[in-house]
Amino acid sequence: MTKSYWLKKISIPNADLFVEYIRTVLPWIKSVGGVIVKRDLIQESTSNEWDGGQLGLVIEFESKFAAKKAFYSEVFQKYLQSRDLMELVTITTL
């Protein structure tokens, strides 16, 4: 079966949301079979503390079905809605 990938880019405006994302979403991604194969951080300033920026991720799944199932899962969709991120996060599968 062909592997599939999420190409994810999210704007995270402050340190609290950044830490929350790292502590909740990244472990959840692993729990549904996702493997982060590449990440990129772009911070909006040269501060030593996170004060806003973008997080880019490439996440590998065993199949396109697994990638879409994770993205459209009730857990992930509720997370996006609760953080008002529905317009900021989209899925692209390869």
ChimeraX attribute file (.defattr): number of C-alpha atoms within 10 A of each C-alpha:
attribute: neighborCount
match mode: 1-to-1
recipient: residues
	/A:1	6
	/A:2	8
	/A:3	14
	/A:4	20
	/A:5	24
	/A:6	22
	/A:7	17
	/A:8	17
	/A:9	18
	/A:10	15
	/A:11	17
	/A:12	20
	/A:13	15
	/A:14	13
	/A:15	14
	/A:16	11
	/A:17	15
	/A:18	18
	/A:19	12
	/A:20	11
	/A:21	14
	/A:22	11
	/A:23	11
	/A:24	11
	/A:25	13
	/A:26	14
	/A:27	12
	/A:28	16
	/A:29	19
	/A:30	13
	/A:31	11
	/A:32	15
	/A:33	14
	/A:34	22
	/A:35	17
	/A:36	15
	/A:37	10
	/A:38	11
	/A:39	13
	/A:40	11
	/A:41	12
	/A:42	12
	/A:43	18
	/A:44	12
	/A:45	11
	/A:46	8
	/A:47	9
	/A:48	7
	/A:49	10
	/A:50	19
	/A:51	16
	/A:52	18
	/A:53	17
	/A:54	16
	/A:55	16
	/A:56	15
	/A:57	18
	/A:58	17
	/A:59	21
	/A:60	23
	/A:61	24
	/A:62	15
	/A:63	16
	/A:64	18
	/A:65	12
	/A:66	17
	/A:67	26
	/A:68	17
	/A:69	13
	/A:70	20
	/A:71	17
	/A:72	12
	/A:73	13
	/A:74	11
	/A:75	11
	/A:76	16
	/A:77	14
	/A:78	14
	/A:79	15
	/A:80	15
	/A:81	11
	/A:82	10
	/A:83	9
	/A:84	11
	/A:85	16
	/A:86	13
	/A:87	8
	/A:88	12
	/A:89	14
	/A:90	13
	/A:91	14
	/A:92	12
	/A:93	17
	/A:94	13
